[in-house]
Amino acid sequence: MPKAVISDASCLILLKKIDQLDLLRKIYGSVVTTPTVMSEVRFEVPDWVVVRKPANTDLEERLRMVVDRGEASAMVLALETDDSTLILDDLRARREARSLGIEVTGTLGVILKGKRDGCISAVDPLIRAIRKTNFRLSKEVEEEVLRLAGESEV
């Protein structure tokens, strides 16, 4: 398990919407995010969410030409944090992060890990809850996650 798990806003917001924010604590103990991400989250987070400001503001500004403010700040923090994994859902941001050598997962990866670690018994109810939100989830990705979770009908 990585020493630090850094989250962008989408994971925090989505897990809050489906009443599963505590899944992050159960899996990782704590997560780190940035003040910029917190301005996007707009709800009070538990004390196991640590807020840390990235130092390299020049790099953050350059990344903002490619990704949004929160994603840029989270990427810089991940680069500044040894042995970290960054939770990002936006495809463009994930590609950019990987091109910088950042280890990346997404909210669905967190949910899969939660099942594998025994923190949740099934992925399908969470997928159904996600479908009721404004989170974009393709049928192909949904089917792949269910297959990886051993919950696929195929």
ABEGO torsion letter per residue (X at the ends): XBABBBBBAAAAAAAAAAGAAAAAAAAAGBBBBBAAAAAAAGBBBBAABBBBBBABAAAAAAAAAABBAAAAAAAAAAAABBGBBBBBABAAAAAAAAAAGBBBBBAAAAAAAAAAAGABABAAAAAAAAAABABBBBAAAAAAAAAAAGABAX
